[in-house]
């Protein structure tokens, strides 16, 4: 048997041909059409067909199998189709480490579809991590520029926006199971403790009218886009920022209205253990406090700054405990004895608030002066002056209580504005600036431990920042409610990969900044090297660029091994 090269138009393929004798002489017949073969595979098939010694079936696709030698025209060596490789390879490695690839295969078994939904789900998550963009741009450009066709075996022509949209529909029903699986897997990998849960809410806005999405509503926008509809995203993370779960609420929902729902969902999904819930002051409503106490749950909450007035005497006293450089705290028992208030003050925060107050004071006084003159010269009515004054006070609300402002009526009917400074408010501002108040029902912790637990909320804020900047959660282009929720789920899974890489980097002594690692490894590329032989036959190799010394050291510390070559597939 031997190989025969066949052509049909511009397409070349190979056939396995057998020679046999007949009464009319030797004849040939095709045993199998093998399609297109790369050099190494062709050499392996030839060795098997000729029954060479030591030739086994597994050697057909052995990258180390040495093909026949050819003379190459060095003047016709071409490098084609360079693509980023290192970060995509790391992303796939992380998904395998977390068991997501296997779980996708179990939850979305292969059917009659031309491309398995499990592989399309892997594609969506990896694209969100390494090349975040819309489904349309992924289909038009991102997928073709990535090495996913080689890594996953999905031809470029079969990845389109419609298939990506339907992948979201297939993935969303497994949201709860994904969160449970990831909690267990991350706990095994890093021995994570879920004793402290950090909870916060953010918003993300839409491009478009979103008429078919009831959750798309206008509300308080953290993105300064009050002109757009939005949804609110509630996220729960551990003390080290590893995500536990999320829920999506209507854009008009107040933060305090989400607490009861999110706590019950997390407890039903992950069990009701002896955990401490940490939330900011937007969640500290009386109904939420009653709900948390009723269930015997422990909590640490921020409080509105207006409650500082009740602790004016404690602010004056000097029995503070240093919990960190520039930060002091003290415990103030509640009257009923069931709770403890933690009074905190920060030197950095004090300097910032003083600078803001001074700026607003200067601008508000300048605005009052600017408003007074037209009232006299233009005979402006008091009602019009009061309206302008209201807008001015709203703009500089930080300094509004500093001034006592009166709008009087002159003899000619025009408005007259006068103001004086409120010295009592100035004294209170000087005393309270840089101070904030926490409350908890944990009575056996030190001020330092309570403050340290609350300050971990910055992990939740950092998670939102990564979602919106590195993973490009916003803006949302989907118009259907279930597609929006699936889009946020894909971003959540990409963030899990991000934080998993951060934990691995920390364990390897590389810090905990995945952004720098991905940027460094992104420079490792895959390229096609085309070498034309002396006889004019092109030989194609798909090779990985050699890592630099720094990249090689980084890969070694992470325990990641790159392949030397990839199989050449039809793009």
DRENBA-401398 format. One line per 3 residues: number of its first residue (from 1); their letters; for each residue y, x, z of C-alpha. Coordinates in Angstrom, 1 decimal, decimal comma. Layout:
BEGIN
NUM> a> Y X Z  ... $
% end
This chain:
BEGIN
1> xxx> 0,0 0,0 0,0  3,6 1,1 -0,6  7,2 -0,2 -0,5 $
4> xxx> 8,9 -1,5 -3,6  12,7 -1,9 -3,8  13,7 -5,2 -5,5 $
7> xxx> 17,1 -6,4 -6,5  18,5 -9,9 -7,1  22,1 -9,6 -8,2 $
10> xxx> 23,9 -7,4 -5,8  21,4 -8,0 -3,0  18,6 -5,4 -2,4 $
13> xxx> 15,5 -6,0 -0,5  12,0 -4,5 0,0  8,5 -5,8 -0,6 $
16> xxx> 5,2 -4,5 0,7  2,9 -4,0 -2,4  -0,8 -3,5 -2,5 $
19> xxx> -2,7 -1,8 -5,4  -6,2 -3,0 -6,3  -8,7 -2,6 -9,1 $
22> xxx> -9,7 -5,3 -11,5  -11,9 -5,4 -14,7  -8,8 -5,0 -16,7 $
25> xxx> -7,5 -2,1 -14,7  -5,3 -1,4 -11,6  -3,0 -4,2 -10,6 $
28> xxx> -0,4 -4,7 -7,9  0,3 -7,7 -5,7  3,0 -8,4 -3,1 $
31> xxx> 1,6 -8,7 0,4  5,0 -9,6 2,0  8,7 -9,7 1,2 $
34> xxx> 10,3 -7,7 4,0  14,0 -8,3 3,2  16,6 -5,7 3,8 $
37> xxx> 15,4 -2,6 5,8  17,3 0,2 7,3  16,2 3,8 6,9 $
40> xxx> 14,3 4,1 10,2  12,5 0,8 9,8  11,6 1,6 6,2 $
43> xxx> 10,1 5,0 7,2  8,0 3,2 9,9  6,7 0,6 7,4 $
46> xxx> 5,9 3,4 4,9  4,0 5,3 7,6  2,0 2,2 8,5 $
49> xxx> 1,3 1,2 4,9  0,0 4,7 4,1  -2,1 4,7 7,3 $
52> xxx> -0,7 8,0 8,5  -2,1 9,4 11,7  -0,6 8,4 15,1 $
55> xxx> 1,3 5,5 13,5  1,4 2,4 15,7  3,0 -1,0 15,2 $
58> xxx> 5,7 -0,2 17,9  7,1 2,6 15,8  8,4 0,3 13,2 $
61> xxx> 11,7 -0,1 15,0  11,8 3,3 16,8  15,2 4,8 16,6 $
64> xxx> 13,8 8,3 17,2  11,4 8,1 14,2  12,5 10,8 11,8 $
67> xxx> 12,7 9,5 8,2  12,2 11,5 5,1  14,8 14,2 4,5 $
70> xxx> 17,4 13,6 1,8  20,2 15,7 0,4  23,6 14,1 1,2 $
73> xxx> 26,8 14,5 -0,8  29,2 15,4 2,1  32,2 14,5 -0,1 $
76> xxx> 31,0 10,9 -0,2  30,4 10,3 3,5  32,4 7,2 4,6 $
79> xxx> 33,0 5,7 8,1  33,4 1,9 7,9  33,9 -1,1 10,2 $
82> xxx> 35,0 0,5 13,4  34,9 -1,9 16,4  35,4 -1,7 20,1 $
85> xxx> 32,1 -1,4 21,9  32,3 0,0 25,5  33,9 -3,0 27,2 $
88> xxx> 31,6 -5,5 25,4  28,5 -3,6 26,4  29,7 -3,5 30,0 $
91> xxx> 30,3 -7,3 29,9  26,8 -8,0 28,6  25,4 -5,6 31,2 $
94> xxx> 27,2 -7,5 34,0  25,9 -10,8 32,7  22,4 -9,5 32,8 $
97> xxx> 22,9 -8,1 36,2  24,0 -11,5 37,5  21,2 -13,2 35,8 $
100> xxx> 23,4 -15,4 33,7  21,7 -14,7 30,4  18,3 -15,8 31,7 $
103> xxx> 19,9 -18,8 33,4  21,6 -19,9 30,2  18,2 -19,7 28,4 $
106> xxx> 16,6 -21,8 31,1  19,3 -24,5 31,2  19,9 -24,6 27,5 $
109> xxx> 16,4 -24,0 25,9  16,2 -23,2 22,2  15,7 -26,3 20,0 $
112> xxx> 16,2 -27,0 16,3  19,8 -25,6 16,2  20,4 -22,5 14,0 $
115> xxx> 22,0 -20,6 16,8  20,7 -21,0 20,4  23,3 -22,6 22,7 $
118> xxx> 22,5 -20,0 25,4  23,7 -17,2 23,1  26,8 -19,1 22,2 $
121> xxx> 27,5 -19,5 25,9  27,2 -15,8 26,4  29,5 -15,3 23,4 $
124> xxx> 32,2 -17,6 24,9  32,1 -15,8 28,3  32,2 -12,3 26,8 $
127> xxx> 35,1 -13,2 24,5  37,1 -14,5 27,4  36,5 -11,2 29,3 $
130> xxx> 37,1 -8,7 26,5  39,1 -10,6 23,9  40,6 -13,7 25,5 $
133> xxx> 41,8 -16,2 22,8  41,4 -19,7 21,5  38,1 -20,8 20,0 $
136> xxx> 39,8 -20,9 16,6  40,9 -17,3 16,7  37,5 -16,2 18,1 $
139> xxx> 35,8 -17,7 15,1  38,4 -16,4 12,6  38,9 -12,8 13,9 $
142> xxx> 37,7 -11,8 17,4  33,9 -12,2 16,8  34,0 -10,3 13,6 $
145> xxx> 35,9 -7,4 15,2  33,4 -7,3 18,2  29,9 -5,8 18,3 $
148> xxx> 28,4 -9,2 19,4  26,7 -9,7 16,0  24,6 -6,6 16,7 $
151> xxx> 24,2 -7,2 20,5  23,3 -10,9 20,3  21,9 -11,2 16,7 $
154> xxx> 24,3 -14,0 15,7  25,6 -13,5 12,2  29,4 -13,7 11,8 $
157> xxx> 29,2 -16,6 9,4  27,5 -18,8 12,0  30,2 -18,5 14,6 $
160> xxx> 32,8 -21,2 14,0  35,2 -23,2 16,1  33,1 -26,3 16,0 $
163> xxx> 30,1 -24,5 17,4  32,2 -22,9 20,1  33,7 -26,3 21,1 $
166> xxx> 30,2 -27,8 21,3  29,1 -24,9 23,4  31,7 -26,0 26,0 $
169> xxx> 30,2 -29,4 26,0  26,7 -27,9 26,6  27,9 -25,6 29,4 $
172> xxx> 30,0 -27,9 31,5  27,0 -30,0 32,9  25,7 -26,8 34,6 $
175> xxx> 28,9 -26,0 36,5  27,4 -26,9 40,0  24,2 -25,0 39,3 $
178> xxx> 26,1 -22,0 38,1  28,2 -21,8 41,3  25,0 -22,0 43,4 $
181> xxx> 23,3 -19,4 41,4  26,2 -17,0 41,4  26,7 -17,4 45,2 $
184> xxx> 23,1 -16,4 45,8  23,0 -13,6 43,3  26,3 -12,0 44,4 $
187> xxx> 25,2 -12,3 48,0  22,1 -10,3 47,1  23,9 -7,6 45,2 $
190> xxx> 26,7 -6,9 47,6  25,6 -8,5 50,9  28,7 -10,7 50,9 $
193> xxx> 29,4 -12,8 54,0  30,7 -16,3 53,5  32,1 -16,7 57,0 $
196> xxx> 35,8 -16,7 55,8  36,8 -19,0 52,9  40,2 -18,6 51,3 $
199> xxx> 41,5 -21,7 49,6  44,6 -22,1 47,3  45,8 -24,2 44,4 $
202> xxx> 47,6 -23,3 41,2  48,5 -25,1 38,0  48,2 -24,3 34,3 $
205> xxx> 50,1 -26,1 31,5  49,2 -27,6 28,1  50,5 -27,2 24,6 $
208> xxx> 50,4 -30,7 23,2  50,7 -34,3 24,3  47,2 -34,6 25,9 $
211> xxx> 47,2 -38,4 25,5  43,4 -38,5 26,0  43,3 -36,5 29,2 $
214> xxx> 44,1 -38,5 32,4  44,2 -35,3 34,5  47,1 -34,0 32,3 $
217> xxx> 50,2 -35,0 34,3  53,6 -33,6 35,1  54,0 -32,1 38,5 $
220> xxx> 55,1 -29,0 40,4  54,6 -26,2 38,0  53,8 -22,7 39,3 $
223> xxx> 54,4 -21,5 35,7  58,0 -22,7 35,6  57,0 -25,2 32,8 $
226> xxx> 58,0 -28,5 34,3  58,5 -29,8 30,7  54,8 -29,6 30,0 $
229> xxx> 51,8 -31,6 31,3  49,5 -29,6 33,5  46,3 -29,7 35,7 $
232> xxx> 45,9 -28,2 39,1  43,1 -25,8 39,8  41,7 -25,4 43,3 $
235> xxx> 39,9 -22,1 43,9  37,8 -21,0 46,9  37,1 -17,2 47,3 $
238> xxx> 35,7 -14,9 50,0  37,6 -12,4 52,0  37,0 -9,8 49,3 $
241> xxx> 38,1 -12,1 46,5  34,7 -13,0 45,1  34,8 -16,6 43,9 $
244> xxx> 32,7 -19,3 45,4  33,7 -22,3 43,4  36,6 -24,3 41,9 $
247> xxx> 37,6 -27,9 41,2  40,2 -29,4 38,7  42,7 -32,0 39,8 $
250> xxx> 45,4 -34,1 38,1  48,6 -32,2 37,5  50,6 -34,5 39,8 $
253> xxx> 48,2 -34,1 42,8  49,9 -32,6 45,8  48,1 -29,6 47,3 $
256> xxx> 47,5 -31,4 50,6  45,6 -34,2 48,8  42,9 -31,7 47,6 $
259> xxx> 41,7 -30,3 50,9  39,3 -33,0 52,0  37,6 -33,2 48,6 $
262> xxx> 37,2 -29,4 48,2  35,9 -28,9 51,7  33,3 -31,7 51,2 $
265> xxx> 32,2 -30,4 47,8  31,8 -26,8 49,1  29,8 -27,9 52,1 $
268> xxx> 27,5 -30,1 50,0  27,0 -27,3 47,5  26,6 -24,3 49,8 $
271> xxx> 25,8 -25,8 53,2  27,9 -26,4 56,3  27,8 -23,1 58,2 $
274> xxx> 30,1 -21,8 60,8  32,9 -20,9 58,5  36,7 -20,4 58,9 $
277> xxx> 38,9 -22,1 56,3  42,2 -20,3 55,6  44,9 -22,2 53,7 $
280> xxx> 48,7 -21,9 53,2  51,3 -24,2 54,6  51,1 -26,6 51,7 $
283> xxx> 47,8 -27,9 53,0  48,9 -28,3 56,7  49,3 -32,1 56,7 $
286> xxx> 48,5 -34,1 59,8  45,7 -36,0 58,0  44,1 -32,7 56,9 $
289> xxx> 44,3 -31,3 60,5  42,6 -34,4 61,8  39,9 -34,1 59,1 $
292> xxx> 39,2 -30,5 59,9  39,1 -31,1 63,6  36,9 -34,2 63,3 $
295> xxx> 34,2 -32,2 61,5  34,3 -29,4 64,0  35,6 -27,0 61,4 $
298> xxx> 37,5 -23,9 62,2  40,7 -23,2 60,4  43,8 -20,9 60,1 $
301> xxx> 46,8 -22,7 58,4  50,3 -21,8 57,6  53,0 -24,1 58,9 $
304> xxx> 56,4 -25,3 57,5  59,2 -23,0 58,5  61,0 -25,9 60,1 $
307> xxx> 58,6 -25,7 63,1  60,0 -22,3 64,0  62,7 -24,1 65,9 $
310> xxx> 60,2 -25,1 68,5  59,6 -21,4 69,3  63,1 -20,2 69,5 $
313> xxx> 62,6 -18,9 73,1  59,4 -16,9 72,0  61,4 -15,3 69,1 $
316> xxx> 63,9 -13,9 71,6  61,3 -12,4 73,9  60,0 -8,9 73,3 $
319> xxx> 56,3 -9,3 74,1  55,2 -8,7 70,5  51,9 -7,0 69,4 $
322> xxx> 52,0 -4,6 66,5  49,3 -5,7 64,0  50,4 -3,3 61,2 $
325> xxx> 53,3 -1,0 60,4  56,3 -3,3 60,1  54,4 -6,4 61,2 $
328> xxx> 54,3 -7,9 64,7  52,6 -11,1 66,1  52,1 -13,0 69,3 $
331> xxx> 50,0 -15,9 70,5  51,7 -19,1 71,6  49,3 -21,7 73,1 $
334> xxx> 49,8 -25,3 72,0  50,6 -27,9 74,7  47,2 -29,6 74,4 $
337> xxx> 45,3 -26,3 74,6  43,0 -27,1 71,6  45,0 -24,9 69,2 $
340> xxx> 46,9 -21,7 69,2  50,1 -20,9 67,3  50,5 -17,3 65,9 $
343> xxx> 54,1 -16,3 65,6  54,6 -13,4 63,1  57,5 -11,4 61,9 $
346> xxx> 57,7 -8,8 59,1  60,4 -6,2 58,6  59,9 -6,2 54,9 $
349> xxx> 60,1 -10,0 54,7  63,2 -9,9 56,9  65,0 -7,6 54,6 $
352> xxx> 64,0 -9,7 51,6  65,2 -13,0 53,1  68,5 -11,4 54,3 $
355> xxx> 69,2 -10,1 50,8  68,4 -13,5 49,3  70,6 -15,4 51,8 $
358> xxx> 73,5 -13,0 51,3  73,2 -13,4 47,5  73,1 -17,2 47,7 $
361> xxx> 76,0 -17,3 50,2  78,2 -15,2 47,9  77,3 -17,3 44,8 $
364> xxx> 77,7 -20,6 46,7  81,1 -19,7 48,0  82,2 -18,6 44,5 $
367> xxx> 80,9 -21,9 43,1  82,9 -23,9 45,7  86,0 -21,9 44,8 $
370> xxx> 85,4 -22,5 41,2  84,9 -26,3 41,8  88,0 -26,7 44,0 $
373> xxx> 90,6 -25,6 41,3  89,6 -28,2 38,6  89,7 -31,0 41,3 $
376> xxx> 93,4 -30,2 41,9  94,5 -29,5 38,3  92,5 -32,2 36,5 $
379> xxx> 92,8 -34,9 39,1  89,0 -35,2 39,3  87,8 -38,2 41,2 $
382> xxx> 85,9 -37,7 44,5  82,7 -39,3 43,1  82,6 -36,8 40,2 $
385> xxx> 83,4 -33,9 42,5  80,6 -35,0 44,9  78,2 -35,1 42,0 $
388> xxx> 79,0 -31,6 40,9  78,8 -30,4 44,5  75,3 -31,9 44,9 $
391> xxx> 74,1 -29,9 41,9  75,7 -26,7 43,3  74,1 -27,1 46,7 $
394> xxx> 70,7 -27,8 45,1  71,0 -24,6 43,0  71,8 -22,5 46,1 $
397> xxx> 69,8 -24,4 48,7  69,0 -21,2 50,7  72,7 -21,1 51,8 $
400> xxx> 73,5 -24,8 51,8  73,3 -25,2 55,6  75,7 -22,3 56,1 $
403> xxx> 78,7 -24,3 55,0  80,3 -27,5 56,4  81,8 -29,1 53,2 $
406> xxx> 84,0 -32,1 53,1  85,2 -34,0 50,0  88,5 -35,7 50,8 $
409> xxx> 90,9 -37,9 48,7  94,5 -36,8 48,1  97,4 -39,2 47,9 $
412> xxx> 97,2 -39,2 44,1  93,5 -40,2 44,2  92,1 -36,8 43,2 $
415> xxx> 89,4 -35,0 45,1  90,0 -32,1 47,6  87,2 -29,9 48,7 $
418> xxx> 87,3 -27,9 51,9  84,6 -25,9 53,7  84,0 -23,8 56,8 $
421> xxx> 81,1 -21,7 57,8  78,6 -22,9 60,4  78,2 -20,0 62,8 $
424> xxx> 75,3 -21,6 64,7  73,2 -21,7 61,5  74,2 -18,1 60,8 $
427> xxx> 72,9 -17,0 64,2  69,6 -18,9 63,8  69,1 -17,5 60,3 $
430> xxx> 69,6 -13,9 61,7  67,0 -14,7 64,4  64,4 -16,4 62,3 $
433> xxx> 64,5 -14,4 59,0  61,3 -12,5 58,4  59,4 -14,8 60,8 $
436> xxx> 56,6 -17,3 60,0  54,2 -19,4 62,0  50,4 -20,0 61,8 $
439> xxx> 48,2 -22,4 63,6  44,5 -22,3 64,4  41,8 -23,8 66,6 $
442> xxx> 40,2 -20,4 67,1  41,1 -19,4 70,6  39,0 -16,3 71,1 $
445> xxx> 40,5 -14,0 68,4  43,2 -11,5 68,9  46,6 -11,9 67,1 $
448> xxx> 45,7 -9,0 64,9  42,4 -10,6 63,8  44,0 -13,9 63,1 $
451> xxx> 46,8 -12,4 61,1  44,4 -10,2 59,1  42,3 -13,3 58,3 $
454> xxx> 45,4 -15,3 57,1  46,8 -12,4 55,0  43,6 -12,3 53,0 $
457> xxx> 45,0 -15,4 51,1  46,6 -12,8 48,8  43,0 -12,4 47,4 $
460> xxx> 43,3 -16,0 46,1  46,7 -15,4 44,7  45,4 -12,3 43,0 $
463> xxx> 42,6 -14,3 41,5  45,1 -16,7 39,9  47,1 -13,8 38,6 $
466> xxx> 44,1 -12,3 36,9  43,1 -15,7 35,4  46,5 -16,2 33,9 $
469> xxx> 47,3 -12,6 32,8  44,1 -10,7 32,0  41,9 -13,7 31,1 $
472> xxx> 44,7 -15,7 29,5  43,9 -19,1 31,1  47,2 -20,5 30,0 $
475> xxx> 48,3 -22,3 28,0  45,5 -24,8 27,5  45,1 -26,0 23,9 $
478> xxx> 42,3 -28,5 24,5  43,2 -32,2 24,5  40,0 -33,7 26,0 $
481> xxx> 39,4 -33,8 29,7  35,8 -32,4 29,7  36,9 -29,6 27,2 $
484> xxx> 39,7 -28,6 29,6  37,3 -28,4 32,5  34,8 -26,4 30,4 $
487> xxx> 37,6 -24,0 29,3  38,4 -23,4 33,0  34,7 -22,9 33,8 $
490> xxx> 34,5 -20,1 31,1  37,5 -18,4 32,6  35,9 -18,7 36,1 $
493> xxx> 32,7 -17,1 34,8  34,7 -14,3 33,2  36,5 -13,8 36,5 $
496> xxx> 33,1 -13,5 38,3  32,2 -10,7 35,9  35,6 -9,1 36,6 $
499> xxx> 35,1 -9,1 40,4  31,5 -8,0 40,1  32,7 -5,0 38,2 $
502> xxx> 35,3 -4,4 40,8  32,6 -4,4 43,6  30,4 -2,0 41,6 $
505> xxx> 33,4 0,3 41,1  34,2 0,2 44,8  30,6 1,1 45,7 $
508> xxx> 30,7 4,0 43,2  33,9 5,4 44,7  36,0 4,4 41,7 $
511> xxx> 38,4 2,1 43,5  38,4 -1,7 42,8  40,5 -2,0 39,7 $
514> xxx> 38,3 -3,3 36,8  41,3 -3,4 34,4  41,4 0,5 34,2 $
517> xxx> 37,7 0,8 33,8  37,6 -1,7 30,9  40,6 -0,1 29,2 $
520> xxx> 39,0 3,3 29,4  35,6 2,2 28,1  37,2 0,0 25,4 $
523> xxx> 37,9 3,2 23,5  34,2 3,8 22,9  33,6 2,3 19,5 $
526> xxx> 30,7 1,5 17,2  31,1 2,6 13,5  29,1 2,4 10,3 $
529> xxx> 28,5 5,8 8,7  27,5 5,6 5,1  26,0 8,8 3,5 $
532> xxx> 25,3 8,8 -0,2  22,3 11,0 -1,2  22,1 13,2 -4,2 $
535> xxx> 20,3 10,6 -6,1  23,0 8,0 -5,4  21,1 6,0 -2,7 $
538> xxx> 23,4 5,1 0,3  22,0 5,6 3,8  23,8 3,6 6,5 $
541> xxx> 23,8 4,3 10,2  25,5 2,2 12,9  26,5 4,8 15,6 $
544> xxx> 28,2 4,7 18,9  31,1 7,2 19,3  30,4 10,0 21,8 $
547> xxx> 32,1 9,3 25,1  34,6 11,7 26,4  34,0 13,8 29,5 $
550> xxx> 35,9 11,3 31,6  34,1 8,3 30,0  30,7 9,9 30,4 $
553> xxx> 31,4 10,5 34,1  32,6 7,0 34,5  29,4 5,6 32,9 $
556> xxx> 27,2 7,8 35,0  28,9 6,7 38,3  28,5 3,0 37,2 $
559> xxx> 24,9 3,5 36,2  25,4 2,3 32,7  23,6 3,9 29,7 $
562> xxx> 24,9 3,4 26,2  22,6 3,3 23,1  23,0 6,1 20,6 $
565> xxx> 22,6 3,8 17,6  22,4 0,1 16,7  20,2 -1,6 14,2 $
568> xxx> 22,2 -2,3 11,0  22,3 -6,0 10,4  23,8 -8,1 7,7 $
571> x> 27,3 -9,1 8,8 $
% end
